């Protein structure tokens, strides 16, 4: 039996050939990056480790929202509007959902 991460990633790659927006969440930080699987490179990234976010004293939910908005702005500035959302091993709720909703509000389509 495959684990959740493998199942989610397989479905994302099989169903669409869009660039993949991947999310990783640790206990303290949240990371998002846009990956082009055809070339195997990262096109854009945003995380809570960036200096501008580290200096502010924000809750995890606020940080997830800001990271979602930042990654969406970076992706749209590269001329990409449609991506495939790869939530990895995480359920679609909490910080993952907040990040995804913030990216959608900024104009990203997935």
C-alpha positions in Angstrom: 0.0 0.0 0.0 1.3 3.4 -1.0 1.4 6.2 1.6 -0.6 9.4 1.1 2.3 11.4 -0.3 2.9 8.9 -3.1 -0.8 8.6 -4.0 -1.2 12.4 -4.1 1.9 13.0 -6.1 1.0 10.2 -8.6 -2.5 11.7 -9.2 -1.1 15.2 -9.6 1.4 14.2 -12.2 -0.9 11.7 -14.1 -3.9 14.0 -14.4 -2.2 17.2 -15.6 1.0 18.4 -17.1 0.8 21.7 -15.3 3.6 23.0 -13.1 3.4 21.7 -9.5 2.9 23.9 -6.5 4.3 21.9 -3.6 3.8 22.6 0.1 5.9 21.4 3.0 5.1 22.1 6.6 7.4 21.6 9.6 6.6 22.2 13.2 7.8 25.8 13.0 7.8 26.8 9.3 5.9 26.5 6.1 7.4 26.3 2.6 5.9 26.5 -0.9 7.6 26.1 -4.2 6.7 25.8 -7.9 8.3 22.9 -9.6 8.6 22.1 -13.4 8.7 18.3 -13.5 9.6 18.2 -17.1 12.9 20.0 -16.5 13.3 19.1 -12.9 13.8 22.6 -11.6 12.2 25.0 -9.1 10.8 28.1 -10.7 9.7 30.0 -7.6 9.7 29.6 -3.9 8.4 31.3 -0.7 8.7 30.4 2.9 8.2 31.6 6.5 12.0 31.6 6.9 12.4 34.7 4.7 13.8 37.7 6.5 10.7 39.9 6.0 8.5 37.4 7.8 10.9 36.4 10.5 11.1 39.9 11.9 7.4 40.2 12.3 5.7 38.5 15.3 2.8 36.7 13.5 0.8 33.6 14.2 1.2 30.5 12.1 -2.1 31.1 10.3 -1.1 34.7 9.4 2.3 33.4 8.1 0.7 30.7 6.0 -1.6 33.3 4.4 1.3 35.6 3.6 3.4 32.8 2.2 0.4 31.8 0.0 0.1 35.4 -1.3 3.8 35.7 -1.9 4.1 32.5 -3.9 1.1 33.4 -6.0 2.5 36.8 -6.8 5.9 35.3 -7.8 4.2 32.6 -10.0 1.9 35.1 -11.8 4.8 37.5 -12.4 6.4 34.6 -14.4 3.3 34.4 -16.6 1.9 31.2 -15.1 -1.7 31.2 -14.0 -2.6 27.5 -13.9 -0.8 25.1 -11.5 -1.4 21.7 -9.9 -1.6 21.9 -6.1 0.5 19.1 -4.4 -0.4 19.0 -0.7 2.0 16.1 -0.1 1.4 14.1 3.0 -0.8 16.7 4.6 -4.6 16.7 4.7 -6.3 19.7 3.1 -7.1 21.7 6.2 -5.5 24.1 8.6 -2.4 25.8 7.4 -2.4 24.0 4.1 -5.9 25.2 3.3 -5.1 28.8 4.4 -2.1 28.9 2.1 -4.1 27.5 -0.8 -7.0 29.9 -0.3 -4.6 32.9 -0.1 -3.0 31.8 -3.4 -6.4 31.5 -5.1 -7.4 35.0 -3.9 -4.3 36.4 -5.5 -5.4 35.0 -8.9 -3.7 31.6 -9.1 -5.9 28.8 -10.6 -5.8 25.2 -9.4 
